[in-house]
Amino acid sequence: MSQQVWDRTTPPGASELTRTESVQIDLVRTLCVFFMIGVHVYPGVRAQSFMYEGSFHWFWLFYVAYLGRASVAALSFGAGYILYQGGLQARFGTFVQKRLKTVYLPMVTWSAIKVLAVVAMVLATGGGLAGALKSLEVDSVLSALNTVFALTDRPANVPIAFLRDFFVLVALCYLLAPVIRRFGLIVLLIVLVLALFRVTEPLVLRPSILLFVIAGAYLSVSRMSLSEFSAPRLALPAGIVLLILSQVTDRMQIPHTVLAEEIPNLTARGSLVFFMMCFAQLLTARVAGKSLSPIRSLLFLTFLSHSIVSQVLGELILLTPMDLMSPGYLLFYFGSIACFIGFAWVLNRMLPAFPDWAQIALSGRARRRVREDRLMQSGGI
């Protein structure tokens, strides 16, 4: 990469994000992260429960399989859009360094914590180091590195692997800005083919994330505004059509195995992009003038930590006589989500007292530390 590319300031295609669009994207982020954490409540799809393949399976299909999993697409779309709406004003080196700190480093930190948690639990139950390595699926130096750094495969903290792909893609979108500006539709079609046939590894581990980040970036340089894209008269019919197409293709006998899975998968995710953008636009007027930053920060920390909290809650529930197939599981499910948020809330309150490096490692940013004189004035010391 040339020094000119590394140092350039504003690539072609970058423009300013409006206040209304900023609020709308913030709402999308908040809603998506909230739905995403519900996917990983114990036992997930590893075992049957009252929700998964039980009496409430219909709720699981809607809340977890659709809202939870497809929210990754809506989050990716919003991230791609915002990149070209003021997000690319910094030099490339500065841009990458910032995302390294705010996106990739927290994923590494919480993946490392997950590794330590798994090792501690296995050793505590007498499994030994070999048992810990087996639980982490470590059989080589590269697989050991992947558990934390996700170089070519998912990290141990699988639910936050999205951040690894997002970090790679925001850097890629920066470099592709001139190409997307001139040949955006062609780029989007190429990426669609790559996603349909899952041929993006190891650069991008989840092809759908690549597709929707590029789709959001393309919208930002197209003639259509975000408000027009999100308008109910367009978004609702488009979302319904894609959802119906997802259900139809899921029941078709498509000979190609990968296509048989990806066509209904991508169309379902695309439908939620339209629905989520439309819903966020309708809410924008109600939250105008209010800052969503505190909620967004709390939910991001919830997203980073929820898998570990879920693992602990799963171990605890096994010590009780509760039947996962009973209606009582619903209390455990929604109680787990409350615990995810509660743990993050407590940690979020504690973070300002941590050193800056620890704050950045855990949450991607450092806030002003609590001053000693303020603590003294409030009677804290």
C-alpha positions as CSV (number, residue, x, y, z in Angstrom):
1,M,0.0,0.0,0.0
2,S,1.4,3.4,-1.0
3,Q,2.0,6.2,1.5
4,Q,-0.5,8.3,-0.5
5,V,-3.3,5.8,0.1
6,W,-2.4,5.5,3.8
7,D,-2.3,9.2,4.3
8,R,-5.2,10.4,2.1
9,T,-7.9,12.2,3.9
10,T,-11.3,12.1,2.2
11,P,-11.9,9.3,-0.3
12,P,-14.4,9.6,-3.1
13,G,-18.0,8.9,-1.9
14,A,-17.7,10.3,1.6
15,S,-20.3,12.8,2.6
16,E,-21.9,14.2,5.8
17,L,-24.4,12.2,8.0
18,T,-27.5,14.2,8.9
19,R,-28.8,14.5,12.4
20,T,-31.9,12.5,11.5
21,E,-29.9,9.7,9.9
22,S,-27.6,9.6,12.9
23,V,-30.5,9.1,15.2
24,Q,-32.0,6.5,12.9
25,I,-28.8,4.5,12.7
26,D,-28.4,4.7,16.5
27,L,-31.8,3.3,16.9
28,V,-31.0,0.4,14.5
29,R,-27.8,-0.3,16.4
30,T,-29.6,-0.3,19.8
31,L,-32.5,-2.6,18.6
32,C,-30.2,-5.0,16.8
33,V,-27.8,-5.6,19.7
34,F,-30.8,-6.1,22.0
35,F,-32.3,-8.8,19.8
36,M,-28.9,-10.4,19.1
37,I,-28.1,-11.1,22.7
38,G,-31.3,-13.2,22.9
39,V,-29.8,-15.7,20.5
40,H,-27.3,-17.1,22.9
41,V,-29.3,-17.8,26.1
42,Y,-28.4,-21.3,27.3
43,P,-28.8,-23.9,25.9
44,G,-29.3,-22.2,22.5
45,V,-29.6,-24.9,19.8
46,R,-27.3,-27.3,21.6
47,A,-30.2,-29.0,23.3
48,Q,-34.0,-28.9,23.3
49,S,-35.8,-26.4,25.5
50,F,-39.4,-25.1,25.9
51,M,-38.5,-22.5,23.2
52,Y,-36.3,-24.5,20.9
53,E,-38.2,-27.4,19.5
54,G,-40.6,-27.2,22.4
55,S,-44.1,-25.8,22.9
56,F,-42.8,-22.2,22.3
57,H,-40.8,-23.1,19.2
58,W,-42.9,-20.6,17.2
59,F,-41.6,-17.8,19.5
60,W,-38.0,-19.1,19.0
61,L,-38.5,-19.0,15.2
62,F,-39.6,-15.4,15.3
63,Y,-37.6,-13.8,18.2
64,V,-34.4,-15.8,18.0
65,A,-34.1,-17.2,14.4
66,Y,-35.5,-14.2,12.7
67,L,-35.2,-11.0,14.9
68,G,-32.0,-12.2,16.7
69,R,-30.0,-13.7,13.9
70,A,-31.1,-11.4,11.1
71,S,-30.4,-8.4,13.2
72,V,-26.7,-8.9,12.3
73,A,-27.7,-8.0,8.7
74,A,-29.4,-4.8,9.7
75,L,-26.5,-3.8,11.9
76,S,-24.1,-4.5,9.1
77,F,-26.2,-2.5,6.6
78,G,-26.3,0.5,9.0
79,A,-22.6,0.3,9.6
80,G,-21.9,0.2,5.8
81,Y,-24.1,3.2,5.3
82,I,-22.6,5.4,8.0
83,L,-19.0,4.7,6.8
84,Y,-19.6,6.7,3.7
85,Q,-21.6,9.4,5.5
86,G,-18.9,11.1,7.3
87,G,-17.1,8.0,8.7
88,L,-14.3,8.2,6.1
89,Q,-13.1,11.7,6.8
90,A,-9.9,10.6,8.7
91,R,-6.7,9.4,7.1
92,F,-6.7,5.7,6.4
93,G,-4.0,5.0,9.1
94,T,-5.9,6.9,11.7
95,F,-9.2,5.3,10.6
96,V,-7.8,1.8,10.9
97,Q,-6.1,2.5,14.3
98,K,-9.4,3.9,15.7
99,R,-11.4,0.8,14.6
100,L,-8.6,-1.5,15.9
101,K,-9.2,0.1,19.3
102,T,-12.9,0.4,19.3
103,V,-13.9,-2.8,17.5
104,Y,-11.2,-5.4,17.2
105,L,-9.4,-5.0,20.6
106,P,-12.6,-5.5,22.7
107,M,-13.3,-8.7,20.7
108,V,-9.8,-9.9,21.5
109,T,-10.2,-9.1,25.2
110,W,-13.5,-10.8,25.7
111,S,-12.4,-13.8,23.6
112,A,-9.4,-14.1,25.9
113,I,-11.7,-13.9,28.9
114,K,-13.9,-16.6,27.4
115,V,-10.8,-18.8,26.9
116,L,-9.8,-18.3,30.6
117,A,-13.3,-19.0,31.7
118,V,-13.5,-22.3,29.7
119,V,-10.1,-23.4,31.0
120,A,-11.1,-22.6,34.6
121,M,-14.4,-24.5,34.4
122,V,-12.8,-27.6,32.8
123,L,-10.0,-27.7,35.3
124,A,-12.4,-27.2,38.1
125,T,-14.3,-30.3,37.1
126,G,-11.2,-32.4,36.7
127,G,-11.0,-32.3,33.0
128,G,-7.3,-31.3,32.8
129,L,-5.5,-29.3,30.2
130,A,-6.3,-31.8,27.5
131,G,-10.0,-31.4,28.2
132,A,-9.7,-27.7,28.1
133,L,-8.0,-27.8,24.7
134,K,-10.7,-30.2,23.4
135,S,-13.4,-27.9,24.7
136,L,-11.8,-25.0,22.8
137,E,-11.2,-27.1,19.7
138,V,-7.5,-26.4,19.8
139,D,-5.4,-28.8,17.8
140,S,-2.7,-26.5,16.3
141,V,-0.9,-23.3,16.9
142,L,-3.2,-21.5,14.4
143,S,-6.3,-22.8,16.1
144,A,-5.0,-21.6,19.4
145,L,-4.4,-18.2,18.0
146,N,-7.8,-18.2,16.5
147,T,-9.5,-18.7,19.8
148,V,-8.5,-15.2,20.8
149,F,-7.5,-13.3,17.6
150,A,-9.9,-14.9,15.0
151,L,-7.2,-14.7,12.3
152,T,-8.7,-17.3,10.0
153,D,-11.6,-18.8,12.0
154,R,-14.1,-17.8,14.7
155,P,-12.8,-17.0,18.2
156,A,-13.7,-18.9,21.3
157,N,-16.3,-16.2,22.0
158,V,-18.3,-17.1,18.9
159,P,-21.2,-14.6,19.4
160,I,-18.9,-11.6,19.0
161,A,-17.0,-12.9,15.9
162,F,-19.1,-10.3,14.0
163,L,-16.7,-7.7,15.3
164,R,-13.8,-9.4,13.6
165,D,-15.5,-9.4,10.2
166,F,-16.7,-5.8,10.7
167,F,-13.2,-4.6,11.4
168,V,-11.9,-6.2,8.2
169,L,-14.8,-4.9,6.2
170,V,-14.6,-1.2,7.3
171,A,-11.0,-1.2,6.2
172,L,-11.9,-2.8,2.9
173,C,-14.8,-0.4,2.3
174,Y,-12.4,2.5,2.9
175,L,-10.1,1.2,0.2
176,L,-12.9,0.4,-2.1
177,A,-14.6,3.8,-1.8
178,P,-13.6,5.0,-5.3
179,V,-14.7,1.7,-6.9
180,I,-18.0,1.6,-5.1
181,R,-18.6,5.2,-6.0
182,R,-18.2,4.5,-9.7
183,F,-19.2,0.8,-10.0
184,G,-21.3,0.3,-6.8
185,L,-24.0,-1.9,-8.3
186,I,-21.5,-4.2,-10.0
187,V,-19.6,-4.5,-6.8
188,L,-22.8,-5.4,-4.9
189,L,-23.7,-8.0,-7.5
190,I,-20.3,-9.6,-7.3
191,V,-20.5,-9.7,-3.5
192,L,-24.0,-11.2,-3.7
193,V,-22.6,-14.1,-5.7
194,L,-19.7,-14.5,-3.3
195,A,-22.2,-14.6,-0.4
196,L,-24.6,-17.0,-2.1
197,F,-21.7,-19.5,-2.6
198,R,-19.9,-18.8,0.7
199,V,-16.5,-18.1,-0.9
200,T,-15.3,-15.3,1.3
201,E,-13.2,-17.1,3.9
202,P,-10.7,-16.6,5.4
203,L,-11.0,-12.8,4.6
204,V,-14.6,-12.6,5.8
205,L,-15.9,-15.5,7.9
206,R,-19.6,-14.7,7.5
207,P,-20.5,-13.8,3.9
208,S,-23.8,-12.2,4.8
209,I,-22.0,-9.5,6.8
210,L,-19.9,-8.7,3.7
211,L,-23.1,-8.4,1.6
212,F,-25.0,-6.1,3.8
213,V,-22.1,-3.9,4.7
214,I,-21.5,-3.4,1.0
215,A,-25.2,-2.9,0.4
216,G,-25.3,-0.1,3.0
217,A,-22.2,1.5,1.5
218,Y,-23.7,1.4,-1.9
219,L,-26.9,3.1,-0.7
220,S,-24.9,5.9,0.8
221,V,-23.4,6.8,-2.6
222,S,-26.5,6.1,-4.7
223,R,-29.2,8.6,-5.6
224,M,-31.6,7.2,-3.0
225,S,-31.5,8.7,0.5
226,L,-31.8,6.7,3.7
227,S,-35.2,8.3,4.4
228,E,-36.5,7.2,1.0
229,F,-35.1,3.7,1.5
230,S,-36.7,3.5,4.9
231,A,-40.1,5.0,4.0
232,P,-43.0,2.6,4.8
233,R,-44.3,2.8,1.2
234,L,-41.1,1.2,0.0
235,A,-39.6,-0.7,3.0
236,L,-42.8,-2.6,4.1
237,P,-43.7,-4.0,0.6
238,A,-40.0,-4.8,-0.1
239,G,-39.6,-6.5,3.3
240,I,-42.8,-8.6,2.9
241,V,-41.8,-9.7,-0.6
242,L,-38.3,-10.8,0.6
243,L,-39.8,-12.6,3.6
244,I,-42.3,-14.5,1.4
245,L,-39.4,-15.3,-1.0
246,S,-37.4,-16.6,1.9
247,Q,-40.3,-19.0,3.0
248,V,-40.9,-20.1,-0.6
249,T,-37.3,-20.9,-1.4
250,D,-36.8,-22.6,2.0
251,R,-39.4,-25.2,0.8
252,M,-38.1,-25.6,-2.7
253,Q,-35.9,-28.5,-3.8
254,I,-32.8,-26.5,-4.8
255,P,-30.2,-29.0,-5.9
256,H,-27.2,-27.0,-4.8
257,T,-26.8,-27.5,-1.1
258,V,-25.2,-24.1,-0.3
259,L,-27.6,-22.2,-2.5
260,A,-30.5,-24.1,-0.8
261,E,-29.4,-22.7,2.5
262,E,-28.2,-19.2,1.5
263,I,-31.0,-18.0,-0.7
264,P,-33.7,-18.3,2.1
265,N,-31.1,-17.1,4.6
266,L,-30.1,-13.9,2.8
267,T,-33.6,-13.0,1.7
268,A,-34.9,-13.3,5.3
269,R,-32.0,-11.1,6.5
270,G,-32.7,-8.6,3.7
271,S,-36.4,-8.4,4.8
272,L,-35.4,-7.5,8.3
273,V,-33.1,-4.8,7.0
274,F,-36.1,-3.1,5.4
275,F,-38.4,-3.7,8.4
276,M,-35.7,-2.5,10.9
277,M,-34.9,0.6,8.9
278,C,-38.5,1.5,8.5
279,F,-39.3,1.0,12.2
280,A,-36.3,3.0,13.3
281,Q,-37.3,5.8,11.0
282,L,-40.8,5.9,12.6
283,L,-39.2,6.1,16.0
284,T,-36.8,8.8,15.1
285,A,-39.2,11.7,15.6
286,R,-40.0,10.4,19.1
287,V,-36.4,10.4,20.3
288,A,-35.3,13.6,18.5
289,G,-33.1,15.7,20.8
290,K,-32.3,12.7,23.1
291,S,-28.9,11.1,23.3
292,L,-28.8,7.4,22.7
293,S,-25.1,7.2,23.4
294,P,-25.5,5.9,27.1
295,I,-27.9,3.1,26.0
296,R,-25.7,2.2,23.0
297,S,-22.6,2.0,25.1
298,L,-24.4,-0.2,27.7
299,L,-25.7,-2.5,25.0
300,F,-22.3,-2.8,23.3
301,L,-20.8,-3.9,26.6
302,T,-23.7,-6.3,27.0
303,F,-23.0,-7.7,23.6
304,L,-19.3,-8.2,24.4
305,S,-19.9,-9.9,27.7
306,H,-23.2,-11.8,27.3
307,S,-21.8,-15.1,26.1
308,I,-19.6,-15.5,29.2
309,V,-22.6,-14.6,31.5
310,S,-24.7,-17.0,29.6
311,Q,-22.1,-19.8,30.1
312,V,-22.1,-19.1,33.8
313,L,-25.9,-19.1,34.0
314,G,-26.0,-22.3,32.0
315,E,-23.7,-24.0,34.5
316,L,-25.8,-22.8,37.4
317,I,-29.1,-23.9,35.9
318,L,-27.7,-27.4,35.6
319,L,-27.4,-27.5,39.3
320,T,-31.1,-27.0,39.8
321,P,-34.0,-29.5,39.2
322,M,-35.6,-27.2,36.5
323,D,-36.7,-29.0,33.4
324,L,-35.7,-27.0,30.3
325,M,-38.8,-28.3,28.5
326,S,-41.1,-26.8,31.1
327,P,-42.8,-23.4,30.9
328,G,-40.4,-22.3,33.7
329,Y,-37.7,-22.0,31.0
330,L,-39.3,-18.8,29.8
331,L,-38.5,-17.2,33.2
332,F,-34.9,-18.4,32.9
333,Y,-34.7,-17.1,29.3
334,F,-35.9,-13.6,29.9
335,G,-34.1,-13.6,33.3
336,S,-30.9,-14.4,31.5
337,I,-31.3,-11.4,29.2
338,A,-31.9,-9.2,32.3
339,C,-28.7,-10.6,33.8
340,F,-26.8,-9.9,30.6
341,I,-27.8,-6.2,30.8
342,G,-27.4,-6.1,34.6
343,F,-23.9,-7.4,34.5
344,A,-23.0,-4.9,31.8
345,W,-24.6,-2.1,33.7
346,V,-22.5,-2.9,36.8
347,L,-19.3,-3.1,34.8
348,N,-20.2,0.0,32.9
349,R,-20.5,1.9,36.2
350,M,-17.2,0.6,37.3
351,L,-15.2,1.3,34.2
352,P,-14.4,5.0,34.8
353,A,-12.4,3.9,37.8
354,F,-10.3,1.5,35.7
355,P,-7.0,2.6,34.0
356,D,-7.5,4.0,30.5
357,W,-5.9,0.9,28.9
358,A,-8.3,-1.4,30.7
359,Q,-11.3,0.7,29.7
360,I,-10.2,0.6,26.1
361,A,-9.5,-3.2,26.1
362,L,-12.9,-3.9,27.7
363,S,-15.2,-1.4,25.9
364,G,-13.3,0.2,23.1
365,R,-13.1,3.6,24.7
366,A,-11.8,5.4,27.7
367,R,-14.0,7.7,29.7
368,R,-12.8,10.3,32.2
369,R,-11.8,8.6,35.4
370,V,-13.6,9.4,38.6
371,R,-11.6,12.1,40.4
372,E,-10.6,11.6,44.0
373,D,-11.9,15.0,45.1
374,R,-15.4,14.2,43.7
375,L,-15.4,11.0,45.6
376,M,-14.4,12.8,48.8
377,Q,-17.1,15.4,48.3
378,S,-19.7,12.7,47.9
379,G,-18.5,10.8,50.9
380,G,-17.1,8.0,48.9
381,I,-13.7,8.2,50.7
